[in-house]
Amino acid sequence: MEIVFLGGAKEVGASCVLIKAGGKNILIDSGIRMKEDKLPNLQLLRELGGVDVCLISHAHLDHIGSLPLIAREYPNIFFYTNQPTKDLIKVLLYDSLRIMEIAEDEIPIYAEKNVEDLLDRTLTYGFNYTFEPIEGIKVTFFPAGHILGASMIFIQTQEGSILYTGDFSADRQLTVDKASVPKIRPDVVICESTYGDRLHTNRNFEEERLFNTVAEVISQGGKVLIPAFAIGRAQEIILILRNFMKKRKVSFNVFIDGMVREVIRVYRNNPTYLSSRYYKRVLKGEEIFLADNINVISDKKQREEIISSSDPCVIISSSGMLTGGPSVFYAEKIVQNQNALIAITGYQDEEAPGRKLLELAELPENERKIDLNGKEYEVKCRVEKYGLSAHSDRDRILGFLVTLRPRTVIFAHGSEDAISQISDMAVKELEANIIVPQNGEINSISIEKPRKQLSFFNVKKLNNPELLNEEDLKLLWQYLVENKQESNHITAEHAILIWNGKEFLEKEEVNRVFELLKKSVYFEQNPRKPYLFRILSAQEVEERLKPKPMEQNKMRELAFGMFSEYGLYKVGMDIENKVVTFYFHFPAVSKKIEEKIKEFEKLTLWKVDINPNINLTYASEYVKNLLRDYNVKLLKFSYNPIINAIVVRIKEDFEAMKTISEKFLEETRVNLIFDVEGKKQEEIVDLQKPRMEQNKALLLIDLYFENEKDKIYKKSIKEGGKYIELSFVTPFVGERYKDKIEELSEKTGWDIKVSQSINQVEMINILKEILSKYNVEIQKNPSIYPSTREVKIKLSEGVQEEILKKISDEFFERTGFYIKI
């Protein structure tokens, strides 16, 4: 095996690697440099036998800028990448054509025909799918986490396996998830080293620092320019600003210019390659980048208006290094403004104006001068750098290599200093041969026993002539389960390959099958990697095929349709456990419609619970209207849950009282008691009957109950000495001592009654004491329903039935209330 760097060794730019293996010439990437000597050594490529196949890692110009020349020189080869990378290549290369046409001192290096030809011969495959672009060579793209579509490229040949990392990030970004590679065992790793000489600062800290500085400049009426790479960095910055504005509840205008506009469209059109967070939002139809205050600049006139306006704003524009594009125009206008900020957020080439700006920040004010578009400007604006890199730093790179344990590591795509430092550390930390190549140097690597690869997907093709449809998914699933692929992951490309045996896949067909898999009961979409689908087990499919509870909004609508006439006014939902709580004005009416409630449960597969509390506001109005028909005024309204009765005070008796009470009970299942003002409802105390002095009476009560298990919490003299009231934890406990209370009444000469109030605080304390005794925990404080003598609790975890019964029995014994789980 021979590996030759035609560009990209000990530099960042013109990445282009030739791998000669298995009698084939495999080219990976073909970029340009952002300086005069733009191209990789394509003459050497010709001398080494040319190209049989070209693989593309991602769509940045230092990796794809000279691909049209490869397409022109080798008209019979095919190029391979994924769909978003192909879409971005189209945007970038057509923009490059436009720039070359208007540049006065630059001769175009390729024509539009070459770009069209390149795109026509570019075939796309998704992540984690292994294909064979030429005989004897297997290729798999894995997520690199750098920008949308960025891939690590895994190549398997008879002479050994190679992982080309491309540009990769081991940290998750907003727009894309971090690099993700399964358990592969490469013999050789060709590794990027952009930041091989440094460690990144905390990403969250840098994002907040950027927003704080931007907000500060805006609050002072200034303008902020953020030169950003059109692909990747610009989208990240938009989301950083948008998220912080929402979080801080502030708003300011953000304008987007340059190629960023077209790139946003590509991001929207390829949602499965976005991070899971934004993939879901795009699927819901949300606009994730633009907003009322985040807009795209449409033409040169608008550009002039924005920069000449005195209104503060943020401008995000390509290019990120200030080497061209609208960002240079804006920089010329604001660089001399003391109230402005230029925020540098990405890699800056040694010769780039962006790098020069950062260096000037260290100089005295009178020496800060920069050349932009051939004109010198004094730099008076604020210049800040923020670490928002989409590349892994030194420790992340080394950590990644440790997990792969390759036999050979080749460091490229980095400055000489960066590569020197990381290669020195790799010699100490890795049990591998470390190579630091030169451009044009042939690196011969002999692998005596290539490492065996773990087969993460290996199923024979079915070669069906018909396209895979919804009905066929069951047959495909059964075939995969029979071949012991249960719980493995499959892509849309895998599904087509196995079903039809097709290697060359059309975008529309892949998208169609992707949508089928997404809706299928036999496959489950990976929430973090939406392009992957887990093959479900037979047990999981059986569970999925069971009837499912009705969708919550439909269930709610049906509930009101069936039960509004019975006084249903509110519906509560426990979505996790599929329990719906019905709130009736008078809950007892539910007893009359039990069969109808069972029918509802059968239709919806939701369990119905009835809230036992009366709607007192409604009940009060209901009684008022009832009495109004008889010209009777309601003086006072109260509800006693212990006896399940509404007590209404009126001025005087009227003939229909009994009829109304009976009708009310029939309709509501609640008693209606009339309290007529002035009429003595209770026995008149016999003032001649001798009564014990009250303190002695209270003392005697204490003596009578001192050995009882139930405590009297309070003893009160009521209504100016009319009777003594005893308060237990609940009146149901007090009723147990009816005989003893009557005996006390005889001895003391006092009328003694049990309070109808409930001591809810003490009830909860008793419950907690009992639960603690059995080591049972509940999620929150219980709910107490006096009218049904129930206390509802929600357990933190499952409890044995035997323990629950003991808890319930003990609680009932101490309070007279039932426990409901």
N, C-alpha and C positions, 0 to 999 in steps of 0.2 A: 504494500500500500504506500502511495506517495501523496503527500499533501503540500501544495504550493500556494503561497499567498501572492496574488497578483496585485493586491492592495490591502490596506487595513492592518498590516503588521507594524507594531511600534508607532501607531498613529490612529487617530479617529477620523475616518474618511476613506472613501473609495474601497469599502469592504468588498472583497472578491476572492473566493477560495476555490481552488481546483483540487478535487480528490480523485486520484487515479486508483481504482479498486475493481477487482473482478473483471478486468479487461474493459472497463467503462470509464469515461471521463465525466465526472459529476461536478457541475459548477454550482456553488452556493453564493447567491447575491452578486450584484455588479453595480456598485455605487459610484459616486463622484466625490471629489474634495471641494471644499468651499474656498478654493484659491486658484491661482493661475494653472498649476499642474493638476488638472481636474481628474483625469482618467486613470483607471488601473492599467496594468501592463497587458493590454490585449494582444500585442504582438507576440509576447511570450506564450500566451494562451494558444495562439495559432501554431507556434513552434512545438508545443507539447501535445499536439494532436487534436486541438479544438474541443468541442463540447458534444456530449450525447444527450444530456438532460440538464435542465437548470431548475434549481429549487430556490424559493424566495422566502426569507424569514419574516420581513415586515416592510412597511411602506414609509421609510425615511430615505431621503435622497442619498445619504451616504451608503445606502444598501441597494437602491434601485435606480439611481440616476443615469446609469449607462446601459441599462437593460435593452433599450431600443437598438443600440449598436450590436448587442449579442444577437438579437432577433434578425437584424439585417445581415450579419456575417454568417449566421447558421440557420438558414431558412427551413430546415427540415426537423428541427428539434422542438420539443414542447417544454413549456414552463409550468411549474406547479406551485400553488400556494393555497390560501383559503379565500373565501368570497369577500370578506371585508378588506383584506389586503389588496385583492384585485381591484375592488372599487376605489380604494385610496390611491393605488398606482395610477389609475386613470386620471383622477383629479390632479395629482402632483405632476405627472408628465405633461399633461395639456397646459398646466400653468407654466411649466418650464419652457414649453414651446412658445407661449405668449411672451415670456420675458426675453427669450433669445431673439424673437422677431423685432422687439422694440429697442433692444440694446444696440447702440451705435457702434461700439467697439468690439462686438462679439460675433463670431461666425457660428451659426447653429451647428451643433455636432450631430444632429439627426433631424429627420423630417416627420411630419404628421403621419405619413404612410407607415413609417417604422413603428410608431406608437400603436397604430391600429393593428398592424401585423402582430406585434407583441401580445396585445390583448386578445386577439383572435386565437392565438396559440397557447393562451394561459388557461389551464384546467384547475379547477378548485376542489379541494377536499377539506372536510372539517377536522377538528381536533380529535385525537385518540383513534383515528381510523388508519389502518395500515394498508397501503396500496403498493403496487409494483409498476413504477413508471417505465422501467425497462427490465428486460429479463435478468433475473439474478440479483436485482437491487430492490430491497423493501424500504419504504419510507413511511414515517409517522410524524405528524405535527402534534406538538404538545403546547399548551398555553404558556407563554413566556411572561405575561403580566406587564409588558413594557408599554404598549399602546393597543388600540383595538386591532385584533387579529394577529398580533405579534406571536411568532412561533419559535419554539425550539425544534430543531429538525433531527430526528433519530434515523440513522441510515444503517441498514443491516446488509452486509455482503459476506461472501464466503471467506474473505480475508480478515474479517473482523467487523465490529460495529463502532460507529462514530456518533457522538451527540454534539451537534453544533448549537451552542446556546443562543446565538444571536444576542441582541440586547435584551436583558431580562431583569425583572424586579421580583425580589423575594418578599416584598411588602405589598399589601393590598392598597390599591388606589381607589378613588371614588368611582371612576368610570370602568375600570377593569379589575378583576381579581388577580391575586399574586400568581407567580409561576407555579405550575402544578405538573409534576412528572410522576408516573407510576413506578413500580419497582423494576426499572430497567437496569441492565448491567453493561454499560458501554466499555469497550476496550480503550477508546480514545475520546477525550472531551476537548473540543475547540471552544475556549471560554473567553468571553469579553472581559475587559479589565479597565473600563472607563474610569471607575473610581477605586482602582486597586491600591491607591496610596492614601485613602482617607475613610473616615467613618461618617455616616450621615447623622445630623441632629434629629431629634424626635419630630416626626412628620406632623403630628397634631399641634405641637408647639409652633412649628414654622407656619402652618396654615393660619393659626390664630394671630401670630405676629404680623403676617402679611395683612390680614383684615384690619387689625388695629391701626396699623400705619396708614393704610388706605383711608379708613374712616376718619383718622385725624386730619389728613391732608384735605379731604372733602369738606370736613367741618370748618376748615379755615378758608374755604372758597377756592382751593387749588385743583389742578388737574393731575391725573395719574396715568402714566403710560406703562403698560405691561407688555413688552415685546415677548411673544410666545410662539413656540413651534406650533404651526397650524394643526398638526396631528398630535393629539395626546395632551400636551401641556395646556393649550388654550382651553380645551374642554374641562380639564381639571380646575383651572382657575375660575372659569365661569361657575362651576358647581360650588367651589369654596366660597366665593362671594355671595352666591345665591343662598346657600345654606346658612351662612352667618347672618345675613340680612334678615332672614326669617327668624332665626334664633334670637337675635338681639332686637327684633321689631324695629329695624331702621330701613330706610330705602334711599338709594341714590342711583343716578343714571349710569348704565354700563353700555358701552358701544363696542361692537365686534366688527373688525375690518380684516380685509385680506382674504386669503384662501380659507380661513376659518369657517366661512359661511358654507362652502361646499362640503367641508369635512363634517360639519354637524349633520348634514343630510345623510351622509354615509353612516354615521353612528346611529341615527334613527332607523335606518333601513336594515341594520344588522343587530337587532336587539339581543339575540342569543349569545353574542360575544361580549355584551356588556356585563358589568357586575350584577349579581342576582338582584340587588336592591333596585337598580335602574331598569333592568330587564322587565321586572314586574310592572313598573310604572309605565314604561312604553307600551306594554301589552294592554294596559288599561286606557290607553289613548292620551296619556299625560304628555305635555310638552316639558321635557326635563332640562332644557338649556335656556330657552328664551322666556321672557316674561314681559309684563307691561313696562318695566324699567330696564330690561335687558334686550337690546335691539341690534339688528344688523345694519351697518352702513351700506346704502345701496349704490351710491355713485360719488364722483369726485366733488360735486357741488355740496352734497351733505357733509362730506369730509371737511371741506373748507369752513362751512358754517359752524360745525362743532368745535373746531380748533380755534376759531376766531371769537366764539362766544365767551362771555365772562362767567357762564354757568359752570360750576364744578362738575366733574364727571370722571369716569374711569374708561380708558380705551385699551382694549385687548386686541393686538394686531400682530400678524406675522410680518417679517421673519423674527425668530426668537433671538438671533445674534446681531440684529440690526444691519445685516448684510444686504438687504433689499426689501421690497414690498412696502406697504403703507407705513410700517412702523418707523422707517427712516424719515418719512415726511413728517410724522408727528414729533419725532425726536428733534428735528431741526427747529420746530416751532416752540417746544417747551424747554429745551435744554438750557436756555438762558433765563428761565423764569424761576426765581427763588422760591416761589410758592408752589412749585410742582415737584412731582416725584417720578423717577423712572425706576421701576421694580424689576430686577433681573431674577428670573426664576429657573433658568435651565443652563445646560452646558454651554460654555463659550469657547470657541476655537481660539487658538493663540493669536491669530491675526484679525479676529472679528472686532468690530467697533464696540460690541457689548463687553468684551474682555477689557478693551482700552478704557471704557467708562468706569469699570470697577477699579482698575489700577489708578485712575485719576483721583478717586475718592480719598486716596492716601496722601495726595500731594497738597501743598499750600494752594489757597484759592487762586492766586495770580498765575499759577502754572497749569491750571486745569483747562486744557484746550483739546478739542477733538475734531477730526476731519469726518464730515458727513457729506456724501455726494460731491466730493471734491472741494468743499468749502469748510473753512475752519470756524469753529464756534467756541466761545468761552462757556465752560460748564458751570452754571450757577445753581441748577436744580439739585434736589436731593437725590442721591443714588443709593439704593439698598439692594442687597442680595438675599435671596430666600432659598433654603434647601428643600426643593420639591422634586427631587430627582426621581426619574422613572428607571434608574439603573440601580443594581445592587451595589452596596459598598463592599470594602475589603473583607470584613468578617462574614458577611452574608455569602459572598462568593466562595470563600474557603469552607464555610459550613455546608454549602450545597455540594461541593466537590467531595467532602468527607463522606456524605451519605451515598454518593455514587460509587466511590472507591475505584476509579478508573486506573488502568495501568499506565496511561500516558495522558498528560495534560499539556495543551498548547495554549499559551496566553497571547491574545491579540486584542485589537480594538481598544487601544489605550495609549497614552503618552509613554515615552521611554521611562520616565520616572515612576509612573503608576505600575507599569509592567515589571520594572526592576524590583519594586518593593514587594508586590504580591508574589512574584516568582520566588524571591528569597524566602518568604514565609512559607510558601507551599513546599519547598524543598524540606523544611523542618517538620511540617505538619502532615504531609501526605506521603503515603508509600507508593509513589508514582514517579515515572520519568517525566521531568519538567522540561518543556521546550519553549524557548523564546525565539520565534522565527524572524527572519528578515524578508522583506518583499523580494520576490524573485528566487528565493532559495528553495531547493527541492528537499523536503524532509521525508526520508524513507523510514517507514515504521514496519518492522517485521513482528507479527503476532503469531507465535508458534501454535498456541491453542486458544482460538477465539472463545470468549466467555459465552456460555450457553444462556440464552434468553428465556425468561419465564414467559410462557405463552399466555398473554392476557386475553386473547380471543382467537380461537382456531376451530372453525366449524366448516364442514364441507358445504359447497353451494348446492342449492336445490335446482337451479337452472329452469325455473318456471317461465314459460313464454309470456304469460299474462302479467300485467302490471300489478303490483301489490295493492290490494284494496282493503277496506275496513273489515270485510268478512274474513279475509285471508290472515289477519293479524293473529287470530286464535291458532291457526295451523302453524304459523311461524313460531309463535310462543311455545306450542307443544313440542315442536321440533327442537327448539333451543333447550327446553327443560330436559328432554330425552337425551340431549348431548351434554348434560351436566353443566349448563351455563347459568343455572339458577343463581340469582343475586349478582351476576356479572353485569356490566354496563354495555349498552349497545348505542350506536348512533344511527341516524337516518341512512347514512351511507352504508353502514354494516347491514341494515335491514334489506336494502336494495341488492347489495352484493350477494347475500345469502339466498334471497328469494329468486332473483333473476339471473344472478351470475354476472351482472354488468359491472365492468371496471370503470368505464368512462361515463360519468354521471352529469346530467344536466341540472342546472340550478333549480329550475321549476319542479323537476321530479323530486329532488332532495327536499325542497320546501314542502311539497305535497305530502310526502311520507312523514316528514317531521311533524306536521299537524295531525296526521293519523295517530302517530305514537303518543302525542301529547294528550289526546282524548281517550286513548285505549285503556281498558281495565287490566290489561295484561302487562303493561309497562308503566313505570313510575319515573317522572321527570326529576332529575337531580336538582334540588333547590339552589345549590351553589354553582353548578355547571349545567345550565339548561340545555346544552347540546347533547347531554348524556341521558340515557334512559335505563333504569335498573330493570332487569328481567325478574319479575315477581315469582314467588313460589306458588305452588298449587293451592296451599292453604291461604295465602294472601289474596289470590284471585277469587277463591271461594268466598272469602269475607267481603271482598269488593262487590261481588255479584248479589250479595244479600240485599233485600230492599233497604233503601236508605231513608232516613227521616226527611220529611218535607223541608224544602228551603225555608228559612225562618220568616222571610217577609210574606211568602205565600201562606205559610201556616198561620201567621198573625191575621192576615186578611180573612182566611177561612173561619178563624175563631170568632171574629166580630160578626161575620155573616151568619154563623149558627147560633150565637148566644147573646147578641145585643138585646134581643127582645126580653131576655131574662135579667137584664141589668148588668151585663158585662161592660165595664168602663175602662179597664186597663189590662194589659197583658205583660207579664214579666218573663224573661227567658234565662235559663241556665244553658247556654249554648253547648258548653263542654259535655254536660250530662244529658242533653236533650230533654230537659224538664221545662214545661211552661206553667206559669202560675196565673190562674184566672182571678181577677179582682171583680167581684160582684158587689153591687150596692148593699145587698143583703145576702151574705154568703150561704146562709142556710137554704136558699132556694135551689142550690146545686143538688140537694138531696132529691128534689123532684125530677131532675133531668139526668140522673146517673146513667141511664142507657144511652142518652144522646152524647154524653161525655165519653163513654166507652167507644162509641162510633167514631168520634173525633180522634181518639187515640189510635184507633185501628187505621184510619185514613192517613194520619200524619206520622205515625210512629214516634210521636212525642208523648211523654208521660205528663198527665195533667195533675197539678197540685192546686188546691183552693186556698186562697188567702182568707183566714177566718175573721178578719176585722171588718166591721160594718163601716160603710162610708158615711160618717156622721154628718158631714156637710149636706150630702144628698138627703139623708134620712130626716134631718131637721126641716129642709124645704118641703119634703114629701108630706110630713105631718102638718106643717103650716097650711099647705094647700088643702089637705084633707079637712082640717078644722074650718078653713075659710068658707067652705061650702055650707057650714052650719052657723056662720057668723060668730064663731068662737075664736077668741084671741089667745095665742100661745104666749104665756108669761115666762116659762122656763122649760128648757129641754135638757135632759141628761140620759146617759146610757149606763146601765149596770150590767157588766159582762158576766158577773157571777150568776145572776138569775136570768140572763139573756132577756133583759127587758128595757124598753125605752120608757122613761118616766116623764110625763108632761104636766106642767102645772098650769091650771086654768082658774078663772075667777069663780065660776059656779058650775053646778051640775047642769047637764042637758040630757035630753031624753035618749039620744042615739049613742051614748057613750059605749054601752055594751055591744051594740051592733058594729060600731067602728072598730072596737078592740078585736072582735072575732074576725072581721074582714081583714084587718091588718095582720093578724096572726096567720091567717090562711095564705095571704099573698107573700108575706116576708119571712114566716117562721120565727118571728120575734114578738114577744109579748108587748102590749101597749097598756101602760098603767096611768090612770088619771089621778093627779094629786090636786084636789080641789082646795083652793086657798081658803083658810079659815076653818076648814073642816078638820077635826082631830082624827088623824089616821091611826093613831096609836091609843092604847088604853090610857085613860087619865089616871095619873098617879094618886093613890089614896093617901092624902096628906095626913090622915089620922093614924095610918099604919106606922108602928114604931120602926125607925131605921137606925142601923148602927152608924156611929160617927164615921165619916168617909175615910179617914186615915186608917182607922181600925179595920174597916171593911177591906181596904186595899191590902193591908197587912195579912188579913185572913186569906185573901185570894192567893198571895204569895206562898203562905204555908200549905195551902191545898195543892199547889202545883210544884212544890220544890222537888219532889221525887219523880215527877213525870218527865218523859223523854223529850216532849215538845215544849219549847220555850214560849212564854208570853213576852212579846217584844215591847208592848206598851199597854198601859192601863189609863183610861181617860174618863173624866166626869163630863158627860155630854148635856148640852142644852140647859145650862144653868142648874145642874143638879138633878135632872130628870132620870138619868140612868148611867150605869157604868159600861164602858165599851172595852172589850179585851181584843188586842191585835195579835194574831198568830202570823206565821209566815204566809199562810193563805187561809181563807175562811173555811176551806175544806178540812184543814187540820183542826180548826176550832170546833167543827161539828162533831168530831169524835168525843168531845168532852161535854156533850149536851146534858147528860144526867148530872155530872159534877157541877156544872154551872147552875142548873136548877136548884140543886141542894144548897149552893152558896147563896142563891137569891133568897131562899127561905130563911137561912140563918141570919143574913145581913139586913133583910127587908128592902134591899135594892133590886131594881130591875137590872139584870146583867145581860148584855148582848155581845155577840161576836162581830167584830168589824168585817165588812165586806171588801175591804181593800187588800191588795196583794203587796207584800214586801219584796219587790223585784230584786233589789240589791242583795238581800239575804238569800233569795232563791238562787241567784247566780253564784254566790259564795258557796252555798251547799253543793251545787252542781260541780264547781271546780274542785271542791274537797273530795267528792266521790270519784271524779275522773282522775285526780292525782293519785288516789289510792290504788287505782288499776292501771296507772301509767298510760293513760289515754289523753291525747291532745286534740284540741279543736282549733279550727282555722281562725275563727273570730267569735265575739260574744254571741250567745244564743239569742233567739227571738222568742218572746213569751206571748202566748195567745190565750187570755183568760176565758174567752167564750167557749173554747174547745178543750180547755184544761191541758194544753200542749206546750211543750218547750222544744223548739227546733234547734238542732245542732248540726254543724258540718265538720266531720272528722278529718284530721290531717292525713290519716292513712287508715287502711283497713283494720278492723277489729273483729275478733272471733265472736260468733253469735252468742256463745255461752257467757262471755264477758259483758256483752251489750245487755243481755237479759238481767244480769246481776246489777248493773248500773241503773237500768230502768226501774227494777223492783225497789231498790234502795231509795232512789229519788222519789218514787211515788209514795213510799212509806213516810218520807220526811216532809213532803210538800202537797201530796194529793194530786200532782200533775204527772202527765205521761211524757215520755221522751220520744221525739220523732226525729229520725235521721234524715 
